[in-house]
């Protein structure tokens, strides 16, 4: 029995995964010289610094798979794509605000906006395809946790 590969489907998923992973990697590389996480007074429950690139790589892959599902099933209309790319843009700017400029209060306000965008995106994804929406739940949980960390770091470090 021969396995038939649908190259368009594969290409859709590869591109959908590579966009957030590559963009996240570029931002991570750019901010690496500005990282001061381990030097900051951290709130209770703060994870070790090495966990962040691991978590974000997984989350960006899940984000890409989730969006890829919608693209593959032709469910990604302009509203879905719009919220996806807007939240990705806001996501990618947060570490620059937080680490490069060290504007911790603005970073907190920025991440609250991101929280709202990610929740909206997740509900829209879920309304189109349940699996696509459910794949975003780790992202929702992580970004809410990151909001707590951001606020804690702002308060503890003045």
C-alpha positions as CSV (number, residue, x, y, z in Angstrom):
1,X,0.0,0.0,0.0
2,X,1.6,3.3,-1.1
3,X,1.4,6.4,1.1
4,X,0.3,9.4,-0.8
5,X,1.8,12.7,0.4
6,X,0.0,15.9,-0.1
7,X,2.8,18.4,-0.6
8,X,0.5,21.4,-0.4
9,X,-0.7,20.3,3.0
10,X,2.9,19.6,4.2
11,X,4.0,23.0,2.8
12,X,1.1,24.7,4.7
13,X,2.2,23.2,8.0
14,X,5.9,23.8,7.5
15,X,5.4,27.5,6.7
16,X,2.8,27.9,9.5
17,X,5.3,26.4,12.0
18,X,8.4,28.1,10.6
19,X,7.0,31.7,10.7
20,X,6.6,31.9,14.5
21,X,9.6,29.7,15.3
22,X,12.0,31.6,13.0
23,X,10.6,35.1,14.0
24,X,10.8,34.1,17.7
25,X,14.4,32.8,17.2
26,X,15.4,36.1,15.5
27,X,14.0,38.1,18.4
28,X,15.6,35.8,20.9
29,X,19.0,36.2,19.2
30,X,18.6,40.0,19.1
31,X,17.7,40.3,22.8
32,X,20.3,37.7,24.0
33,X,22.9,40.4,24.9
34,X,20.3,42.3,26.9
35,X,18.9,39.5,29.0
36,X,19.1,40.3,32.7
37,X,16.5,37.8,34.0
38,X,18.8,35.9,36.3
39,X,20.1,39.2,37.8
40,X,16.6,40.4,38.7
41,X,14.7,39.9,42.0
42,X,12.1,37.4,40.9
43,X,8.7,36.6,42.3
44,X,7.7,33.3,43.9
45,X,7.3,30.5,41.2
46,X,9.7,32.2,38.8
47,X,11.2,29.4,36.7
48,X,14.9,29.2,35.8
49,X,16.0,31.3,32.8
50,X,16.9,28.3,30.6
51,X,13.2,27.2,30.6
52,X,12.0,30.2,28.5
53,X,13.6,29.4,25.1
54,X,12.4,25.8,25.6
55,X,8.9,26.8,26.4
56,X,8.7,29.4,23.7
57,X,9.9,27.0,21.0
58,X,7.2,24.5,22.0
59,X,4.5,27.3,22.1
60,X,5.6,28.7,18.7
61,X,5.4,25.1,17.2
62,X,1.9,24.7,18.7
63,X,0.9,28.1,17.5
64,X,2.1,27.2,14.0
65,X,0.3,23.8,14.0
66,X,-2.9,25.4,15.3
67,X,-2.8,28.0,12.5
68,X,-1.8,25.4,10.0
69,X,-4.9,23.4,10.8
70,X,-7.1,26.4,10.0
71,X,-5.1,27.2,6.8
72,X,-5.2,23.5,5.7
73,X,-9.0,23.3,6.2
74,X,-9.5,26.7,4.6
75,X,-10.9,28.2,7.8
76,X,-8.4,31.0,8.1
77,X,-10.3,34.0,6.9
78,X,-9.1,37.6,7.2
79,X,-10.4,37.9,10.8
80,X,-8.5,34.7,11.9
81,X,-5.3,35.6,10.1
82,X,-5.5,39.2,11.3
83,X,-5.8,38.3,15.0
84,X,-3.1,35.7,14.6
85,X,-0.5,38.0,13.1
86,X,-1.4,40.9,15.3
87,X,-0.9,38.8,18.5
88,X,2.3,37.4,17.0
89,X,3.6,41.0,16.4
90,X,2.7,42.1,19.9
91,X,4.3,38.9,21.3
92,X,7.5,39.5,19.4
93,X,7.8,43.1,20.6
94,X,7.3,42.3,24.3
95,X,10.8,40.9,25.0
96,X,12.3,44.0,23.2
97,X,10.3,46.3,25.5
98,X,11.1,44.2,28.6
99,X,14.8,43.2,28.0
100,X,16.3,45.7,25.6
101,X,14.6,48.9,26.8
102,X,14.0,47.6,30.4
103,X,10.6,49.4,30.4
104,X,9.0,46.9,32.8
105,X,5.8,48.9,33.4
106,X,5.2,49.4,29.7
107,X,6.0,45.7,29.2
108,X,3.4,44.8,31.8
109,X,0.8,46.9,30.0
110,X,1.9,45.4,26.7
111,X,1.6,41.8,27.9
112,X,-1.9,42.5,29.3
113,X,-2.8,43.6,25.7
114,X,-1.2,40.4,24.5
115,X,-3.2,38.3,27.0
116,X,-6.4,39.8,25.6
117,X,-5.3,39.2,22.0
118,X,-4.3,35.6,22.7
119,X,-7.6,34.8,24.5
120,X,-9.6,36.4,21.6
121,X,-7.4,34.4,19.1
122,X,-7.9,31.2,21.0
123,X,-11.7,31.5,21.2
124,X,-11.8,32.3,17.4
125,X,-9.6,29.4,16.6
126,X,-11.8,27.1,18.8
127,X,-15.0,28.4,17.1
128,X,-13.5,27.3,13.7
129,X,-11.8,24.1,14.8
130,X,-11.8,22.7,18.3
131,X,-8.3,21.1,18.0
132,X,-6.9,24.3,16.7
133,X,-8.3,26.2,19.7
134,X,-7.3,23.6,22.3
135,X,-3.7,23.7,21.0
136,X,-3.6,27.3,22.1
137,X,-4.4,26.6,25.7
138,X,-0.7,26.1,26.8
139,X,0.0,29.5,25.2
140,X,-2.8,31.1,27.1
141,X,-1.6,29.5,30.4
142,X,2.0,30.5,29.7
143,X,1.3,34.1,28.7
144,X,-0.9,34.6,31.8
145,X,2.0,33.2,33.9
146,X,4.4,35.5,32.1
147,X,2.1,38.4,33.0
148,X,2.4,37.5,36.7
149,X,6.2,37.3,36.3
150,X,6.3,40.6,34.5
151,X,4.3,42.4,37.2
152,X,6.3,40.7,40.0
153,X,9.6,41.7,38.5
154,X,8.3,45.3,38.0
155,X,7.2,45.5,41.6
156,X,10.3,43.8,43.1
157,X,12.8,45.7,41.0
158,X,11.3,49.2,41.1
